[in-house]
Amino acid sequence: MDTTLHDPLAGRLLDGRYRVDARVAVGGMATVYRAVDTRLDRVLALKVMHPDLATDATFVERFIREAKSVARLSHPNVVGVFDQGADGEYVYLAMEYVAGCTLRDVLRERGALPPRAALDILEPVLAALGAAHRAGFVHRDMKPENVLIGDDGRVKVADFGLVRAVGTATNTTGSVLGTVSYLAPEQIEHGTADTRADVYACGVVLYEMLTGGKPHGGDTPAQVLYQHLNNDVPAPSAAVPGLAPKLDALVAAATVRDAGQRPDDAVALLALARGARAALGEAQLDLVPPAARTADGAGTGPDGAPDAGTGPDDVTSVIARPFPTGDDVRHTSRLEVPPGTGTGRLPRPAPPVARRGALAAALAGPRRGLVAALAAVLLVLGVGAGVWYINSGQFTRVPTTGVLGKTRAEAERRLSDEGLDVGSTREDFSGAFERGTVMATDPAPGERIRGSGSVTLVISRGPRIVKVPELAGEPLAAAKEKLRAAGLAAGVVTEAFDAGVARGSVISSDPPAGTEKSPDAAVALVVSKGAPVEVPGVVGQPLAKARDTLVETGFEVVLAKEAVHSAQPAGSVAAQSLPEGARAAEGDTVTLTPSKGPRAVEVPDVTGDDVDEAERRLEEAGFEVTVERSFPFLGDTVASQSVRGGATAPEGSTITLKTKGI
């Protein structure tokens, strides 16, 4: 449903200049609209701060700082800011409009990316951040939502709304501003964010592009923050077998928890990325990760979990509360540091040994027997409550029939009959189940699951190796369908003459039939244009006759809109698009250009001129020239010309010159 119609700014002329056309995106701090600058007549993006935040001087200052900061960055990979202003309660930025999508959209649609594609996106992002870093600014909120990919393939970094000068990057207010999944450990622990925080976020984004999932997960943002502080980002090759060690090293260098060991800024990381690319072979660059999405796949993370980037909470938001407990991992959030922690470090649970010691101390003493008896009673009550809970209908079993071997739609209907939903899908190879059918479920058939729970479906991609089917003689549409059914894709289609194969049918494939290929590989096709037909020459013929000649030969005929002057008579053919004698396919189109006849040209007077000079002048005027020499053929001076000088003659006609004898 288009909610733009309900937006109070839709259709409004903001600040007497910007006509708001449609809402593009909504975040926690601002809404982005597509608009038209009525003064310069150009499409742009308007980022309008939410009115309830416009009264907060801090947010307004950040908004204005974004405009000033980005205006100073002149870089092809940075979304430009044109203007900043206010209209009543609406504070806005006028920015460059990039028609396309975000990197988050790409990951949602394609899952993990081959290394070549990931580096193609990472390098311009680092180039943009490098320009910002060298200009003295830190982005502080790098994530896939802030990487725009235009329809023309250009990559641009957007949303410098959290940008800060390098020298003032330390947060002293007790809060952290950013997106949980991409925060560097020093941002969480100390509230500091310099250029190395952007480097860390880029390393996380690279990991996500290579694997299809985030390095740290959790049910709550607090759990994710804890992992950022205490766990290294895993090597992407753990989720992508065969991934080049150079890429593992690149991710590790960018995401090392000690900021002092990371590259100093995005420029340094860009040099490492280019060095890694140069060290990779073609096969390593084009490696297809297991989580890469295919035609019907839903995309999975590295462990088969649903892609963490596909949730509904990828928008920017401001959360003014202690570490959030909801699913706000991908929001740009203000995270309050717990009071009294000094360094702002997350509270960590006591070591297991210490906890066991505390329990032993609690059980010791004169009341140990009473405590033990109480614990036994509680245990019995807990077990009884659990049995009651399970047997009271809170759990059901995944059906064992009507799911495996069925299409996704059939499986969903069967699960729906049991009161279950399909949470996500992923794909895997299988020689036992047909391509596109369900090969497994999680939980497995027969296992218990909450009645309101969801089931993950594993869809078969067919065998790991498939054979190219026999396609010769098949119409092109039928050949493409056979390839699709076999788990392959139609590649480049070229045409060639072949008298033995019907026009529009396949002559051959590359690779040929019977060749073993991996699923989804492309197969090039050569399609017949039929037997070649020789094009007759019709230049100079009347238009009607020329048309009949070409139609009888098997061609379509089209007349050019305008006639031209030519040496051919008026009403005849001056030129034909396919030359005489050319080989063409039956049914091809030949365009005929009508002639208006030759142009009348004034003849130069060359009497008395040297013969060579006379020929040059006449030929430059557009005439053919013949020379008749008088006996004894020793004179070189023109005595007469067949058309007198100053008269007109048809362009291209012949002028005869006679020389004087001696």
Order of alpha helices (4+ residues) and beta strands (2+ residues): beta-beta-beta-beta-alpha-beta-beta-beta-alpha-alpha-beta-beta-beta-beta-beta-alpha-alpha-alpha-alpha-alpha-alpha-beta-beta-alpha-alpha-beta-alpha-beta-beta-beta-beta-beta-alpha-beta-beta-beta-beta-beta-alpha-beta-beta-beta-beta-beta-alpha-beta-beta-beta-beta
